[in-house]
Amino acid sequence: MARSLLFSPITVGGIDIPHRLWMPPMCQYSAAASGDELGRPNSWHLVHYGSRAQSGVAAVIVEATGVVPKGRISINCLSLHSDDQIPSFAALATVIHEAGAAAFIQLSHAGRKASGRPMWEEDLGPVPHECGGWTPEAPSSIPFQEGTTPPRQLDEDEVDAIADAFAQAARRAMEAGFDGVQIHGAHGYLIHQFLSPASNTRDDQWGGDFEGRTRFLREIVRRTRASVGSGALMVRLSATDWVEDDSHPGSHSWTLADTLRLAPLLVEDGVDMLNMSTGGNVITPVPAGPGYQVESARMTRQALRDAGLNTPIATVGLIRSAMQAEQILVGGDADVVEIARPLLTDPMIGHVWAGQLRAEATPLPAQYRRGVRRFI
């Protein structure tokens, strides 16, 4: 039998990773919302990420972590805004590494979608000031949902300061022992808000045409590249807002055509990998189905190859079997497959998939072999 491509090694930005099945970021909404422990990983995070790193995935990308407290998606999300937090995040990187996986962390600013509640609560936010929330900030004073309070528009100095905050958070992540960082430019959070004309109507250097709307992300990438050094620098992008025909790059949304134009520029700026997703910035129907985001990943990968760039592409979204994942890679649609929610219900799934493909994942803990081997 031919060797599995899914369970073959890959190098990202100088970081050697044993195979191509990864865990993407998934918010846990489990950090303290106030006080000295605000935004710090705690026992929940150590157990959660340590156990998922034992699942057989080759890399774990820690959930969206605010670069400033007001950048948190919810009041209970992680935040890496102070050097005092480095030891707490170092403990998190250590448990992931000890389980045999590479450790990355997603750095984020939620913009107009900040100050929310955990996703399992009925009222998702924004949380009022008296309950620990804050007024969300955005490129333009356009609310995500009609009928909600508009966010406060950031001034130019504040935009520049947030770009610096990404670079500083990346420095802290590297000092904590992570192998690299992922900049969250997807799912309707602040960077995506700047990219899309649906949420960015500014007329200064941070808005307007394609160059202006992409300036914020590109500036973050350049500054963060210096902080990451020899580590891996990734960007997660929503390839489309799912609003209009993606063949028209001038439409009033972020389109696939825009993404194909941006991708080579990000590599030029220093990005080592693009993790492709879709949507999240505009409330609109999404044609979700098995592997529904693979096509945009394939097209982004092809755009890079056409530009003479071999930058790896990751895909995610309703990938539910080892064979499906294998075929995505064999077909040249992506270089890495990420699985999210299946890992919440089957924490040994990587080992099971490896067995089904007659391959090996990361080392299976001896303590679990008697339970897992009968499924392989």
Sequence and secondary structure as in RCSB ss.txt:
>XXXX:A:sequence
MARSLLFSPITVGGIDIPHRLWMPPMCQYSAAASGDELGRPNSWHLVHYGSRAQSGVAAVIVEATGVVPKGRISI
NCLSLHSDDQIPSFAALATVIHEAGAAAFIQLSHAGRKASGRPMWEEDLGPVPHECGGWTPEAPSSIPFQEGTTP
PRQLDEDEVDAIADAFAQAARRAMEAGFDGVQIHGAHGYLIHQFLSPASNTRDDQWGGDFEGRTRFLREIVRRTR
ASVGSGALMVRLSATDWVEDDSHPGSHSWTLADTLRLAPLLVEDGVDMLNMSTGGNVITPVPAGPGYQVESARMT
RQALRDAGLNTPIATVGLIRSAMQAEQILVGGDADVVEIARPLLTDPMIGHVWAGQLRAEATPLPAQYRRGVRRF
I
>XXXX:A:secstr
    STTS EEETTEEES SEEE       SBSSSTTBT   HHHHHHHHHHHTTT SEEEEEEEESSGGG SBT
TSEE  SGGGHHHHHHHHHHHHHTT EEEEEEE  GGG SB  TTSS      GGGT    EESSS  SSTTS  
 EE  HHHHHHHHHHHHHHHHHHHHTT SEEEEEE TTSHHHHHH TTT    STTSSSHHHHHHHHHHHHHHHH
HHHTTSEEEEEEES  SSS TT TTSSS  HHHHHHHHHHHHHHT  EEEEE   SS       TTTTHHHHHHH
HHHHHHTT    EEEESS   HHHHHHHHHTTS SEEE  HHHHH TTHHHHHHHHTT   S   GGGHHHHGGG
 
